[in-house]
Amino acid sequence: MFSRKIILGSIVWGLMFGLSTNAAIANVNHDSSTTQFHPMEQPLTIKAAVTAGGLTLVCLEIWWFLLSKRKS
C-alpha cells in the first residue's frame, strides 16, 4: 500500500497544477476565429462501419476478460 506521504504529495501536486492552469485557460483569447479546420461530412456507411468495429472490439475485450478463462 502507498504511504501517507506519497498520497499527500500527489494530492498537493494535483491541486497545484490544477489550480495553476485555470488562470491560463481563463486568459485565452476567444475572439479570433481560425479557418484552419473545416468540418468534413462523412458517409453514413463509414460511420456505421467504425461504430460496428468499435462495438466488436469492446465485446471481444469483455469476452476475453470475463468468459474465456476456465472455471476452476
Secondary structure, 3 states (H helix, E strand, C coil): CCCHHHHHHHHHHHHHHHHHHHHHHHCCCCCCCCCCCCCCCCCHHHHHHHHHHHHHHHHHHHHHHHHCCCCC
